[in-house]
Amino acid sequence: MHCISLALALSAAALVSAAPANAKQNPICNTQDKNRPGLNAGGPAGLYWMSNEPNGNFVFTANLDNDGKMLFGDAVYAGGNGAHMGPDTSKPNPLQSQGSVKVVGDKLVVVNAGSDTASVFQIDFQNPAFIRMIGQPISTQGNFPVSATIDVTTGNACILNAGEKNGVSCYTVDLRKGLVPIPNSVRSLNLKLKTPPENPDNTPSQILFSDDGKRLFASVKGSKDNTGFLAVWTVNDDGSLSPDFEKNVPNGGANPASLTVVRGADALMNTDIGKGLNIFDFTKSNNNKTKAETQDFQVGGSSHVAWGEFSDATRNYYISDSDTATYTELSIDPKNPNNVKGVKQYPQKKGSFPIDQEVVLINGKDHAYLLSPGAMTMQILDLVAPGDAQQRDSFDLTQAAKNIGVTLNAANMQGVNAFFTG
């Protein structure tokens, strides 16, 4: 039986011309495949991560059942190539970022760091493992894109570039054309970087909209000679950005990484590599809410804390440390965001190198998914209650890639995000 990829069906000529010669175009069929049990399973949620391979970037998909179990769906060509910053391209965490795969509603945005492009997909509500590309990949108007964000109110998307031409650029999402550039929304971070970056020093980490869509945040790592910072732009009604950003330098923090909104407060939890956390509190900010008070916190045993998430079920926050393979639970008081307390730490398999993570609420229960390239697994934990995260099982990433004939390399894969109805 001959099948046609959903992504190809939408824009066959464009994708074929953009695809590397050795990038395999996967067929998707409306028939069950024993190697892909989630292809037609449907479910209340879907999970997505990317291969980020230099000869063809693919978005991997899985359906999540009512109990949070992963059922592998497919791998769909993202319309461009992945890339890896230096100095050692054999080590995991190639983009040194969070948000390289981003989902809001039924839209999924993915970056192609090696092609300086981004692509947007639409997710099938009934069967989240099915995704189709909308329009064609588009230039990010910069180099080496590493992170994306989508505004929940307008549906606009913004991309963070981390190469020689670094900074942010923003787009509307058109259901036929895909990503459409927003005038007056390309802004530079004025960083002296190369494409690809020679090392993680001074590179951007994550881009994020505020909950109301009125501000755009970008975190930037530091180095021995430069302290990292949080850049904040105001967002106008037409999606354009303020001419300049407000620079927020954390107290005692040198390497700002992931950004997570503190629920119930005008504040951000920012993981800080090697140290722990920064809290950026905008409660007493200026009129534009761009200037924050900052406080830093040490997390015991930290070596490379760089990814964070919030659980709706437990109301706590979870951060992952790749070097120590530790998953840490924290509580943050929304009335006083500077009141941060350690709840519990959950050691992962030694050498599993957990990087990107996602927390997914299904039928009132939260499940955590940790992309762990060191073990080539997606580690799954059930967040049962505050202080009670139970190791559930793991999903074999190598076998999923083998089943469909697409390369998934521990050194290159990055990003994880989810579609879910709650």
Secondary structure by P-SEA (a helix, b strand, c coil): cbbbbccccccaaaaaaaccccccbbbbbcccccccccccccccbbbbbbcccccbbbbbbbbbcccbbbbbbbccccccccccccccccccccccccccccccccbbbbbcccccbbbbbbbccccccbbbbcccccccccccccbbbbbccccbbbbbbccccccbbbbbbbccccccccccccccccccccccccccccccccccccccccbbbbbbbbcccbbbbbbbbbbccccccccbbbbbbccccccccbbbbcccccccccccccccbbbbbcccccccccbbbbbbbbcccccccccccccccccbbbbbbccccbbbbbbbcccccccccccccccccccccccbbbbbbcccbbbbbbbccccccbbbbbccccccccccccccaaaaaaaabbbbbcccbbbbbbcccc
